[in-house]
Amino acid sequence: MGFLDLFFVALMPVLKVLLITGLGLFLALDRIDLLGTNARHYMNNLVFYLFSPALVVSQLGETITFQSLRTLWFMPVNILLTFIIGSILAWILIKITKTPPHLQGLVTGCCSAGNLGNLLLIIVPAVCMESNSPFGDSTICSINGTTYASLSMAVGAIYIWTYVYIIMRIYADKSAEDTGTNQSISDSESYNALLSRKNSGPSGCSKEDELPLTISEEKLTIMEKIFQSANKFTAKINLKMVFAPATIAAIFGFIIGIVSPIRNLMIGDSAPLRVIDSSASLLGEATIPCMTLIVGSNLLRGLRKVRS
């Protein structure tokens, strides 16, 4: 396959995405108003809560088996490495550019998770459906590619709302602490000084220093510190967003694909409950066009800000 053939194979899917994106932008215009603010809100909820989970559970249920699961161990590891490398590059960028404290968390989050999102679900099937695609049979390529993209989206959602969210919360807390006035610091220091004088005995030593902690009390304080650290860590995790609909759908997709009795009931032409899988697959097919239309309609808001 020559250079021009590869160029057109790579160009056609991008043109398809751009055409549908342009259509979404056109439908969002005030004169048309088919994808206005309210319509985008409702369609976005449909994609997030219905279409995307249906696509994930149908694709994973049809392609994932216990044997193939052992070959997918690299995906969570690779995605985690991507996040870690992005965080390191963000830290270097912050040091070089001397980013303001209130923007450091945003820069770190964008560098860590900026290259992972829903765009793979749009591009990968479009590339696979090209007749001259170098990835073999279009049907097999589309099924496997959509499965990998769905799995990466589900794993990425977990990392975003655990790893990236915690890092951004740490930077936000640090920025809030740095914005405290010097007066509050001096007030706290003077208060601690008065409190230490009040608790000091005739010899000038604190009353608490006269009674050393026993071994059991030291262990208790260590355990309290551990529990406090664990509570702070769990408090920084938004479990509602970690277990997003796509993540829950990925879990159900793994269960359906791995557990043979459930798979035999739902997957296959002779399965008794194949109508459930067919219905989920039919709903999932609406994910990519709706998502692309939403991307195009959201561009109108950015264009208006540029003009103003």
N, C-alpha and C positions, 0 to 999 in steps of 0.2 A: 504494500500500500504506500503510495507516494505522499509527498508532503501536502499537496493540494487536497488529496482525498481525506487525509487526517484533519486538515484545516476545516474542510466543510463538515465533516462529521462532528467536530467540536463546535462549529459555528451554529449549526441548525438548532440544537437544543437551546442555546442561549437566545437565538432569535425567537423561538417559540415562547420562552419565558418573558422576553421583552415585549412581545406582541400582547400577551395576556396581561402583563403589567400595565402597558399603555391603555388597554381596554378598561382596566380597573381605575386608572387615572381619569379616563374619559367619563366613566359612569359616576365618578365622585364630583364632577363639576356641578356648580350650582344650577345650571340650566337643565341638567339631566336629573341629578339628585337621586339616583338609584342606589348609590353607595355613600350616603351622607353619614353624619356622625352616628345617628341611632342605628342605621343599617350596618355600619362597620362594627359597632358594639355587639349587636346581636349575632352577626356572622362570625365574629371573632370568638364569641362564646360557643357557638355551634362547633367551630373547628377545634377549640380547646377541649370541650367537654364531650363531644360526640364523634366527629369525623376522625380526628387524629387518633384517639384511643381505639376506634374500630379498625383503622388501618394497621395499627401496631399489633393488636391482638390477632387479627386475621393473618397477617404476614408471618409473625413469629409462630403461630400455631401450625401453619402449613409447612414451614421450612425447618423449624428447630426440632431436632430429635436428641435423644440422650447421647448418641454417638457424635453428632455434629456439635453438641454443646461443649465437648472437650476440646474442640478445635477453635472455640471462640474466646478462650481465656485471655488472648492477647488484646482484645478490644477494650475492656475496662482498664488494663494496665497502660495501653497506649494513650488512652484519653487522659488518664491521671498524669502521665508523663508530660502530655501536652499542656495541662494546666500548671504543673510545677515549673516547666521551662518558661511558660508565659509569665509566671509570677517573678521568676528570676530576672527575665528581661525587663519587666516592669520596674523592678527595684533598681536595676542599672539605669533605666531611663529617668526615674525619679531623682537619682543622685546626680546625673549629668545635667538635666534641665532644671533642677531645683524646683520641682513642682510644689505649689502651695499645699499646706497640710490638708485643707478641706477637699482637694482634688486627688490626693494620693490614692485613696481607696477606689475611686472611680477609674483611675488609670490602671490600677492593678487588676480590677475586675474585667475591664475591657481587654487587656493584654492576655489574661488567663483564659477567658471563655469567649473571646470575640470571634474566633474562627469555628465555633461549633454552634449549630442552630438548626432551623428547619429548612435551610436552603438545599441541603443534601437530598431531602425528599422531593424537591422540585427538579433538580438537575440530573440526578442519577437515573431515574426512569426515562427521562427524555433522551439521555445519551444511549441507553440500552435499546430504545425502540428505533434507532436509526438503522437503515438497511445495510450500510457499509460499516457498522460498528465493529471495532477490533475485538470486542469482548464475547464473540461467539453468538449462540442462539439468543434472540432478543427476549424470548419468554423467560428462559432460565436466568439470563442476565438481569432482567427486570425484577424477578422474584427475589433473587439473592441480593441484588443491590438495594432494593427497598427494605429487605430484612436487616441488612447491615446498617442502613441509614436510620431505620426505626429503633434498632437496638442502641446505636450511638446517641440518638436523641433522648432515649430513656435514661441511659447511663449518664449522659451529660447533664440532664435535669437534676439528678442526685448530686453530682459534683458541684453544680452551680449553687444549689441551695444548702450545701454543707461547707465545702472548701472555700468557694469564692465568697459566699455570704458571710462566713465567719471572718475572713480576712477584711472585708469591707467594714464589718462591724467593729473590728479592732482598730482600724484606721479612723473610723468615725468617733469612737470613744476617746482615742488618743488626741484627735483634733479638738474635741469638746473639752478635754482636760487642759490642753494648751491655751485655750481661749479664756481660762479663768484669770481673774485680775490678781495683781500682786497684793491687793488689800485683803482678799479672802485668805491668801496664803499666810500673810502676817497675822491675821486674826486667829487662824487655827494654831499657829505656833505659839502665840501668846496664851491661848486657852490651854494648850498642853503644858506650858510652863507653869501656869497657875495651878493646874491639876496636880502636877508632880510635886509642887511645893506643899500642897494640901495633904498629899499622901505621904510626905517624907516624915520620918521620925526625928527624935532629938539628935541623932548622929548624922542627920542629913541624908540618910539612905531611905529609899522607898520602903514602905511597909510590905509591898509585894516581894521585894528582894530578900526580906528576912525569912520568908518561907519558900525554900526551893521546891520545885515541882518534883513529885515522885515519878517513878518510871511509868506507872499506869496513867498518870495524868499527862505525861509527855506523849505516850502513845495515843491518848484520847485527843490531844491537840493535833497530832499528825493526822489522825483519821478525820477530824473535823475539817482540816485544811484540804484533804483529798476530796471529801464530800462537797465542800464549797467549790472547789475547782471543777468537779464534775457537774454541779448544778449550774455554774456559770457557762460551761461548755454547752450543756443541753439547752440553756436559755437562749443561746445565740443561734440555735438551729430552728428554722421554721419548718416543723414537721409537716404542716399542711401543704407547703410548696414542695417539700421533698417527695411526698407521696402524691404527686400531681396525677391527673387522670391518665396521662401517657405512661407514667411509671407503673401505676396499678395495672394498666392494660398489658404492659410488658411482663409483669409477674404472672397474670392469668395466661398470657401467651406461652410462657415457659411451662407452666403447669399442663396446659393442653397438649403441648408438643412432646413433653418428656414422659408424662404418665400414659402408658400404652392403652389402658381401658378407656380413658377419656378421649384419647386421640382416635381410637377406633370408632367411638360413638359419633364424633363430630367431623373428622377429616376424612375425605375420600368420597368417591362417587357412590359407593354402596353404604355409607355411614347412615344410621337411622336419623341422626340429628344434624345432617349436613346442611339443612336449611338455615341453621343458626350461623354457621360459618359463611354460607353464601350471603346472608343478609349483612353480616359484619363486613365482608369484603365489598359489597355493593355500597355501603355507607362510606367505607374507607376510600373508595375511588373519588369521592367528592372532596377529599382533603387537599390535594395538590392544586386543582383549579381555584378553589375558594381561597386557599392561602395566597396564591399568586395574585388574585384580584385584590385581596386585602393589602398586600404590599404596594400595589399600584395606587390604590386609593389613599394610602397613607402618605404617598409622595406629594399629594396636593397640599397637604398641610405644611410640608417643608418648603415647597415652592412659594407659598403665600408668605412665609416668614422671610424668605430671601427678598421678595419684592418689597415688603414693608421695611 
